């Protein structure tokens, strides 16, 4: 049993849109107030405020005269917003994310409804305080017998309304395959496969860059607060949506294909967060979406019974000769093909790296071997030197 989200577009009635906008506005207000209260408590009094304290604050806010409108919407999205804020702080203190930011109205909004705040009847969704079901465009049906446990309504900056339903489903594993593949992620080619194939980089941002630049220049000329500026902002958001849709469509089709064809998939554990600090490559790396590729491969392998292996990021996959194992001292990025000084074998840099990643991945998946034996030996020797004699 696994949890899977099904996302659909829907078109609210004027009454539903008014209520949903108010709900999202209230959720944003509660989130921002709670964030401000937690920040103030820490910096002024060195006090830690958690979810329980912010929930009590919400109860008091609802009693205030100027915040009576908080009682006119469902309380569930407001409480869920406080839970998300708690998760954001947990990730921050765990070193997995930056300090939480305040939510802005122009960035759209979302509201999360648990089972107590919606009704699922005859394949239709009735949200709390809504008498009519949502007009959903069912691009695909939910699994037979599945009922949503959580529903998230989102309004994007481009003006698109979507609803995401989280359901518990049984995902049947794919038939076992005899194929294994190693992937070397890149920029010129999005990825090189160990079988010699290279996947071209679609460069979705570059394809729309001129259109986006034109829309952003038009936005910069509009007077702040004017209706024309609102229209220009909407055009910019729609271009961003086009880029995002094209990127996600391509990546989902690619990762699904790789998971269906291969039993074992090996990739490098890249530190994308540090790599984008190089201002010359940051845009290209972000457009390639290496992190999203790895994320999709990981959860799809888990769903369909495949083996997913991450190789140590310091493994010299590009500089190692796949024939004799010789490792060259330096291999600049502009060198795309090279000959091994020891055995003379000619290599395509990316394909050779993919083959080495696959070999290391198979070694790790079969026997748990380290991919850097020389490092392990040095560590072992260092430990033996430090061990006191009896």
Buried (B, 14 or more C-beta within 10 A) or exposed (E): EEEBEBEBEBEBEEEBEEBBBBBBBBBBBBBBBBBEBBBEBEEEEEEEBEBEBBBEBBEEBBEEEEBEEBEEBBBBBBBBBBBBBBEBBEEEEEEEEEEBEEBEEEEBBBBBBBEEBBEBEEEEBBBBBBEEBBBBEEEEEBBEEBEBEBBBBBBBBBEBBBBBBBBEBEBEEBEEBEEBBBBBBBBEBBBBBBBEEBBEBBBBBEEBBEBBEEBBEBBEEBEEEEEEBEEBBBBBBBBBBBBBEBBBEBBEEBBBEBBEBBBBBBBBEBEBEEBBEEEEBEEBBBBBBBBBBBEBBBBBBBBBBBBBBBBBEEBEBBBBBBBEEBEBEEBEEEEEEBEBEEEEBEBBBBBBBBBBBBBBBBBBBEEEEBBBEEEEEEEEEEEEEEEEEE
